[in-house]
């Protein structure tokens, strides 16, 4: 699977999990959920053009976006853990790992 396909797949998973988290978590987690949204929004900016980025520029173009999204997800996970929502925090951790693996493959 190409980097651009994986990028789109990771974004889709973040958006899907964000929807699930909004449906299941209480109001006190709104700051954490907003961080998940920001992670997806940052990645969304490149979703249309990621396949057009030349191979030699992938790392330069994608790494900053992926790092910022990873940071937002990490903040969300910490906030969820702080409020005692361990299972959703584990879900966010899995999303972080997807981004981390993609970063490693750049």
C-alpha positions in Angstrom: 0.0 0.0 0.0 1.4 3.4 -0.9 2.1 6.2 1.6 -0.8 8.3 0.1 -3.2 5.4 0.5 -2.1 4.8 4.1 -2.3 8.5 4.8 -5.9 8.5 3.7 -6.7 5.4 5.6 -5.2 6.8 8.8 -7.3 10.0 8.4 -10.4 7.9 7.8 -9.8 5.9 10.9 -9.3 9.1 13.0 -12.5 10.5 11.7 -14.4 7.3 12.3 -13.1 7.0 15.9 -13.8 10.7 16.5 -17.4 10.1 15.6 -17.6 7.1 17.9 -16.0 9.0 20.8 -18.5 11.9 20.4 -21.4 9.5 20.5 -20.2 7.6 23.6 -18.3 10.1 25.8 -19.8 12.7 28.2 -19.6 16.4 28.0 -16.6 16.7 30.3 -14.4 15.3 27.5 -15.1 18.0 25.0 -11.5 19.4 25.2 -10.1 16.0 24.4 -12.5 15.4 21.6 -11.6 18.8 20.1 -8.0 17.7 20.0 -9.0 14.6 18.0 -10.9 16.9 15.6 -7.9 19.1 15.2 -5.7 16.1 14.4 -8.1 15.1 11.6 -8.5 18.7 10.3 -4.7 19.1 10.0 -4.4 15.9 8.0 -7.5 16.8 5.9 -5.6 19.8 4.3 -3.4 17.4 2.4 -5.8 14.5 1.7 -6.5 15.6 -1.9 -2.9 16.3 -2.9 -1.0 13.6 -1.0 -0.9 11.3 -4.0 0.6 14.1 -6.1 3.6 14.7 -3.8 6.8 13.3 -5.4 8.4 10.5 -3.4 11.5 12.5 -2.6 9.3 15.3 -1.0 7.0 13.0 1.0 8.9 13.3 4.3 9.3 17.1 4.0 5.6 17.6 3.3 4.0 15.0 5.4 6.1 14.8 8.5 5.2 18.2 10.0 1.5 17.5 9.5 1.7 14.0 10.9 3.7 15.2 13.9 1.2 17.9 14.7 -1.7 15.4 14.4 0.2 13.0 16.6 0.7 15.7 19.2 -3.0 16.6 19.2 -4.0 12.9 19.6 -1.5 12.7 22.5 -3.1 15.6 24.2 -6.5 14.0 23.7 -5.3 10.8 25.2 -3.8 12.5 28.3 -7.0 14.4 28.9 -9.1 11.3 28.5 -6.9 9.4 31.0 -7.1 12.4 33.4 -10.9 12.1 33.4 -10.8 8.3 33.9 -11.8 7.3 30.4 -9.2 4.5 29.9 -10.8 2.6 27.0 -11.3 5.7 24.8 -7.7 6.7 25.8 -6.5 3.4 24.5 -8.4 3.9 21.3 -6.6 7.3 20.8 -3.3 5.6 21.6 -3.9 3.2 18.8 -4.5 6.1 16.4 -1.3 7.7 17.6 0.5 4.4 16.8 -0.9 4.4 13.2 0.6 7.9 12.7 3.8 6.9 14.3 4.2 3.9 11.9 3.4 6.0 8.9 6.0 8.5 10.0 8.6 5.7 10.4 7.9 4.6 6.8 8.5 8.0 5.3 
